[in-house]
Amino acid sequence: MKAYYKKYTLLFHKPGGTSRGVLWQKPTYFIFLADGSKTAVGECNRFLKLSYDDREGYEEKLEEVCNLLPTEMSGVLDSLKEWPSVYFGVEMLLKDWQHGCQRILFPEVIKENGFSIPVNGLIWMGAKSEMKKQVEEKLKQGYTSLKLKIGAIDFDAELELMAYIRKQFNAAEVEIRVDANGAFGFEEAKVKLQQLAQYEVSYIEQPIPPGQWQEMAALAESSPVKIALDEELIGIINEIEQEKLITTIAPQLLILKPALTGGFDGASRWKQLIEATGGRWIITSALESNIGLNAIAQYAATGHSHYAQGLGTGQLYTNNFESPYTADAKGLHYNISKSWDLSSLFN
């Protein structure tokens, strides 16, 4: 038995923005555990300038993990609390190993024909004309939940996009959710939340930058639009601090990205905390390949959410791995009759 890791460059064309048509790159680490004809795989999705563990020593930590895995599988995760993306990759790897190296991590969700999860259609930030084109395409395809990245262009132009949607579909027909990525100041956010409410926006992710707990709490208490925490959760790895954050801010929603919040274990802890306060959660991918997306989708399928999930980003890549997944307006679908092709990764 041997364990090793590999750095792999994922390539994609990001919709919208001034870089439309430019080939983007995302380096990703994969960790392997092999024994004869069996190889388990985990994806360590280190997100530059965002992951809590985006720091020096990352590859050394992977090397350390690979040295430990063949003899100490049961205790490896204990040393990775400060390395959320590595934790998730190893967690993924161990579940794959446990279930026969078939990329089936949660067998209970794989039914006779596979499974499906409702997902939102993602509208990337860009010029108004580019964002409108994306909106038109998603509506034409039949999406009933649209997530708009906002805060990069003129806010009035972004509101016009929402007005364009609402002229055709009411809130019961098409959900509008927005992600500000902390783009607004506190006073600015209060005004903008009132404007967003006119278009019956379902919720807003991270209206102000993380770390301003009292200001975010004030928004969550008074906003006509539900407040969802996203970047706010990154780096809060102590359970006492996690509970303090939830009780202080009292958000209505959490956006859970396992690669950024410590894998399945981390996401489950946040789910327990938000559900205890009557709040809800949404599982979202963070530009994983189909290997990481598979793990997140299966995990998401183990729970019940009142919302469409954010699991559509795998379609962006030009060199993604052939998998049992397809995505359309009705959701992300795992087809039991389709197979994996990881030959480009193993070679």
C-alpha positions as CSV (number, residue, x, y, z in Angstrom):
1,M,0.0,0.0,0.0
2,K,1.3,3.5,-0.8
3,A,0.0,7.0,-0.6
4,Y,1.0,9.9,-2.8
5,Y,-0.2,13.3,-4.1
6,K,-0.2,15.1,-7.4
7,K,-0.7,18.7,-8.4
8,Y,-3.1,19.0,-11.3
9,T,-4.1,22.1,-13.3
10,L,-7.8,22.5,-14.1
11,L,-8.6,24.7,-17.1
12,F,-11.8,26.7,-17.7
13,H,-13.4,29.6,-19.4
14,K,-15.1,31.8,-16.8
15,P,-18.4,33.2,-18.0
16,G,-18.8,36.9,-18.0
17,G,-16.3,39.6,-17.0
18,T,-13.7,41.3,-19.1
19,S,-11.7,38.1,-19.3
20,R,-14.4,36.2,-21.1
21,G,-12.8,33.8,-23.6
22,V,-9.5,33.8,-21.7
23,L,-8.5,30.3,-20.4
24,W,-8.2,30.4,-16.7
25,Q,-6.2,27.9,-14.6
26,K,-6.9,26.5,-11.1
27,P,-4.1,24.3,-9.5
28,T,-5.6,21.5,-7.4
29,Y,-4.0,18.8,-5.3
30,F,-5.2,15.2,-5.5
31,I,-4.2,12.6,-2.9
32,F,-4.1,8.9,-3.6
33,L,-4.1,5.7,-1.6
34,A,-3.2,2.6,-3.8
35,D,-3.0,-1.1,-3.2
36,G,-2.7,-3.3,-6.2
37,S,-5.6,-2.6,-8.6
38,K,-7.4,-0.4,-6.1
39,T,-6.8,3.4,-5.8
40,A,-8.8,5.8,-3.7
41,V,-8.8,9.5,-4.5
42,G,-9.3,12.7,-2.6
43,E,-9.3,16.3,-3.8
44,C,-7.6,18.9,-1.7
45,N,-9.1,22.1,-3.0
46,R,-6.8,24.9,-1.9
47,F,-8.4,28.1,-2.9
48,L,-5.8,30.9,-3.3
49,K,-6.3,33.9,-1.1
50,L,-9.4,32.4,0.4
51,S,-8.7,29.0,2.1
52,Y,-7.7,29.2,5.7
53,D,-4.8,26.8,4.8
54,D,-3.5,28.8,1.8
55,R,-0.1,29.2,3.4
56,E,3.4,28.0,3.2
57,G,3.9,24.4,4.2
58,Y,0.9,23.0,2.2
59,E,2.8,20.5,0.1
60,E,4.9,19.5,3.2
61,K,1.7,18.8,5.0
62,L,0.5,16.6,2.1
63,E,3.8,14.8,2.2
64,E,3.4,14.2,5.9
65,V,-0.1,12.9,5.4
66,C,1.1,10.5,2.6
67,N,3.8,9.1,4.9
68,L,1.2,8.5,7.7
69,L,-1.7,7.0,5.6
70,P,-0.4,3.5,4.9
71,T,0.0,2.7,8.6
72,E,-2.2,5.2,10.5
73,M,-5.4,5.8,8.5
74,S,-7.5,6.0,11.6
75,G,-5.6,8.9,13.2
76,V,-4.6,11.1,10.2
77,L,-7.6,13.5,10.4
78,D,-6.8,14.4,14.0
79,S,-3.7,16.4,12.9
80,L,-5.6,18.3,10.1
81,K,-8.0,20.6,11.9
82,E,-5.8,23.6,10.9
83,W,-5.8,22.4,7.3
84,P,-9.5,22.4,6.2
85,S,-8.9,21.6,2.5
86,V,-6.5,18.8,3.3
87,Y,-8.9,17.5,5.9
88,F,-11.6,17.3,3.3
89,G,-9.3,15.6,0.7
90,V,-8.2,13.0,3.2
91,E,-11.8,12.5,4.5
92,M,-12.9,12.0,0.9
93,L,-10.0,9.6,0.3
94,L,-10.8,7.5,3.3
95,K,-14.5,7.2,2.5
96,D,-13.6,6.1,-1.1
97,W,-11.2,3.5,0.3
98,Q,-13.7,2.3,2.8
99,H,-16.3,1.7,0.0
100,G,-14.1,-0.1,-2.5
101,C,-12.4,2.8,-4.5
102,Q,-15.5,3.3,-6.7
103,R,-16.0,7.0,-5.8
104,I,-19.1,6.0,-3.9
105,L,-18.6,7.7,-0.5
106,F,-22.2,7.6,0.8
107,P,-23.7,4.4,-0.5
108,E,-27.0,5.1,1.1
109,V,-27.8,7.9,-1.3
110,I,-27.1,5.9,-4.5
111,K,-30.5,4.5,-5.5
112,E,-31.4,2.1,-8.3
113,N,-31.0,4.9,-10.9
114,G,-28.6,7.1,-9.0
115,F,-29.8,10.4,-7.4
116,S,-30.6,14.0,-8.2
117,I,-30.2,17.3,-6.3
118,P,-31.9,20.6,-7.2
119,V,-29.3,23.3,-8.0
120,N,-29.3,27.0,-8.8
121,G,-28.1,28.5,-12.0
122,L,-25.0,30.7,-11.4
123,I,-24.7,34.1,-13.0
124,W,-21.1,35.2,-12.9
125,M,-20.1,38.9,-12.4
126,G,-19.4,40.8,-15.5
127,A,-20.6,43.7,-17.7
128,K,-24.4,44.1,-17.6
129,S,-24.8,42.8,-21.2
130,E,-22.8,39.7,-20.4
131,M,-24.7,39.0,-17.2
132,K,-28.0,39.6,-19.0
133,K,-27.0,37.0,-21.6
134,Q,-26.3,34.5,-18.9
135,V,-29.7,35.2,-17.3
136,E,-31.4,34.8,-20.6
137,E,-29.7,31.5,-21.2
138,K,-30.5,30.1,-17.7
139,L,-34.1,31.2,-18.0
140,K,-34.4,29.6,-21.4
141,Q,-33.0,26.4,-20.1
142,G,-35.7,26.4,-17.4
143,Y,-33.8,27.2,-14.2
144,T,-36.1,28.2,-11.3
145,S,-33.4,29.4,-9.0
146,L,-30.8,32.0,-10.2
147,K,-27.8,33.1,-8.1
148,L,-26.3,36.5,-9.2
149,K,-22.8,37.6,-8.2
150,I,-23.2,41.3,-7.4
151,G,-21.0,44.2,-6.3
152,A,-18.7,44.4,-9.3
153,I,-20.6,46.6,-11.6
154,D,-23.0,49.5,-11.1
155,F,-25.6,48.5,-8.5
156,D,-28.5,50.1,-10.5
157,A,-27.5,47.9,-13.5
158,E,-27.6,44.8,-11.2
159,L,-31.1,45.9,-10.0
160,E,-32.2,46.2,-13.6
161,L,-31.2,42.6,-14.2
162,M,-33.4,41.6,-11.3
163,A,-36.2,43.7,-12.7
164,Y,-35.8,42.0,-16.0
165,I,-36.3,38.6,-14.3
166,R,-39.3,39.8,-12.3
167,K,-41.1,41.1,-15.4
168,Q,-41.2,37.6,-16.6
169,F,-41.4,35.5,-13.4
170,N,-42.7,36.1,-9.9
171,A,-40.9,34.9,-6.8
172,A,-42.9,31.7,-6.7
173,E,-41.7,30.9,-10.2
174,V,-38.1,31.9,-10.2
175,E,-36.0,32.4,-7.0
176,I,-33.4,35.2,-7.1
177,R,-30.5,34.8,-4.7
178,V,-27.5,37.2,-4.7
179,D,-23.9,36.9,-3.5
180,A,-22.1,40.1,-2.6
181,N,-18.8,38.5,-1.4
182,G,-18.5,41.3,1.2
183,A,-18.6,44.1,-1.4
184,F,-20.6,46.6,0.7
185,G,-20.0,48.7,3.7
186,F,-22.4,48.5,6.7
187,E,-24.4,51.7,6.0
188,E,-24.3,51.0,2.3
189,A,-25.6,47.5,2.8
190,K,-28.6,48.7,4.8
191,V,-29.7,50.8,1.9
192,K,-29.0,48.1,-0.7
193,L,-30.9,45.5,1.2
194,Q,-34.1,47.6,1.0
195,Q,-33.6,48.0,-2.7
196,L,-33.1,44.2,-3.2
197,A,-36.3,43.5,-1.2
198,Q,-38.3,45.2,-4.0
199,Y,-37.4,42.3,-6.2
200,E,-38.2,39.6,-3.6
201,V,-34.7,38.4,-3.4
202,S,-34.6,35.1,-1.4
203,Y,-31.3,35.9,0.4
204,I,-28.0,37.6,0.2
205,E,-24.7,36.0,0.9
206,Q,-22.1,38.0,2.8
207,P,-23.3,41.6,2.3
208,I,-20.3,43.0,4.2
209,P,-16.8,41.7,4.7
210,P,-16.3,39.0,7.4
211,G,-15.1,39.8,10.9
212,Q,-17.7,42.5,11.7
213,W,-19.9,40.3,13.8
214,Q,-21.9,43.1,15.5
215,E,-22.6,44.9,12.2
216,M,-23.6,41.6,10.5
217,A,-25.9,40.9,13.5
218,A,-27.6,44.2,13.1
219,L,-28.2,43.5,9.4
220,A,-29.5,40.0,10.1
221,E,-32.0,41.4,12.7
222,S,-33.4,44.2,10.5
223,S,-32.9,43.2,6.9
224,P,-36.0,42.6,4.7
225,V,-33.8,40.1,2.9
226,K,-32.4,37.0,4.6
227,I,-28.7,37.1,5.5
228,A,-26.5,34.1,4.6
229,L,-23.0,33.7,6.0
230,D,-20.3,32.4,3.6
231,E,-16.7,33.8,4.0
232,E,-17.6,34.6,7.6
233,L,-17.2,30.9,8.4
234,I,-13.7,30.5,7.0
235,G,-11.1,30.0,9.6
236,I,-13.5,29.6,12.5
237,I,-12.4,26.1,13.5
238,N,-12.8,26.2,17.2
239,E,-16.3,24.8,18.2
240,I,-16.7,27.4,21.0
241,E,-16.0,30.2,18.5
242,Q,-18.4,28.6,16.0
243,E,-21.2,28.6,18.5
244,K,-20.4,32.2,19.5
245,L,-20.5,33.4,15.9
246,I,-24.0,31.8,15.3
247,T,-25.4,33.1,18.6
248,T,-24.0,36.6,18.0
249,I,-25.0,37.1,14.4
250,A,-28.1,34.9,14.3
251,P,-28.1,34.5,10.5
252,Q,-31.0,33.0,8.7
253,L,-28.7,30.8,6.4
254,L,-25.3,29.3,6.2
255,I,-23.5,28.6,2.9
256,L,-21.4,25.6,3.5
257,K,-18.3,24.8,1.3
258,P,-16.7,21.7,2.6
259,A,-13.3,22.5,1.2
260,L,-13.3,25.8,3.1
261,T,-15.0,24.7,6.3
262,G,-13.3,21.4,7.1
263,G,-15.0,18.7,5.0
264,F,-18.0,16.7,6.0
265,D,-17.3,16.9,9.7
266,G,-17.0,20.7,9.6
267,A,-20.1,21.1,7.5
268,S,-22.1,18.8,9.8
269,R,-21.1,20.9,12.8
270,W,-22.2,24.1,11.2
271,K,-25.5,22.4,10.1
272,Q,-26.2,21.4,13.7
273,L,-25.5,24.9,15.0
274,I,-27.7,26.7,12.4
275,E,-30.6,24.2,12.7
276,A,-30.6,24.6,16.5
277,T,-31.4,28.3,15.9
278,G,-34.1,27.6,13.3
279,G,-31.9,28.6,10.4
280,R,-31.2,26.8,7.2
281,W,-28.1,25.7,5.2
282,I,-27.1,25.3,1.6
283,I,-24.2,23.2,0.4
284,T,-22.1,24.8,-2.3
285,S,-19.1,23.7,-4.3
286,A,-16.0,25.9,-4.7
287,L,-14.7,25.2,-8.1
288,E,-13.8,21.5,-7.4
289,S,-13.3,19.1,-10.2
290,N,-15.9,16.3,-10.6
291,I,-14.0,14.3,-8.0
292,G,-14.6,16.9,-5.3
293,L,-18.1,17.7,-6.7
294,N,-19.0,14.0,-6.4
295,A,-18.1,14.0,-2.7
296,I,-20.0,17.2,-2.0
297,A,-23.1,16.1,-3.9
298,Q,-23.3,12.7,-2.2
299,Y,-22.9,14.4,1.2
300,A,-25.6,17.0,0.3
301,A,-27.9,14.1,-0.6
302,T,-27.6,12.7,2.9
303,G,-29.5,15.7,4.4
304,H,-32.6,17.6,3.6
305,S,-32.4,21.3,2.6
306,H,-35.3,23.6,1.8
307,Y,-33.2,25.2,-0.9
308,A,-31.6,24.4,-4.2
309,Q,-27.9,23.6,-3.7
310,G,-25.0,25.4,-5.4
311,L,-23.3,22.5,-7.2
312,G,-23.1,23.6,-10.8
313,T,-19.5,24.9,-11.2
314,G,-18.0,21.6,-12.5
315,Q,-19.4,22.5,-16.0
316,L,-16.9,25.3,-16.3
317,Y,-13.8,23.1,-16.8
318,T,-12.5,22.1,-20.2
319,N,-10.4,19.2,-18.8
320,N,-12.7,17.9,-16.1
321,F,-12.9,14.2,-15.5
322,E,-15.6,12.1,-17.2
323,S,-18.0,11.1,-14.4
324,P,-21.6,9.8,-13.8
325,Y,-22.8,13.4,-13.4
326,T,-24.8,15.6,-15.7
327,A,-26.4,19.0,-14.8
328,D,-29.4,20.8,-16.2
329,A,-32.2,23.1,-15.0
330,K,-33.8,20.2,-13.0
331,G,-30.6,19.6,-11.0
332,L,-27.4,17.7,-10.7
333,H,-27.9,14.1,-11.6
334,Y,-25.8,11.0,-10.8
335,N,-26.5,8.3,-13.4
336,I,-25.6,4.8,-12.1
337,S,-25.1,3.5,-15.7
338,K,-22.3,6.1,-16.4
339,S,-18.7,5.5,-15.4
340,W,-15.6,7.4,-14.3
341,D,-12.6,8.1,-16.5
342,L,-9.7,9.2,-14.4
343,S,-7.0,8.1,-16.8
344,S,-5.7,11.6,-17.3
345,L,-5.2,11.9,-13.5
346,F,-3.6,8.6,-12.9
347,N,-1.2,8.8,-15.9
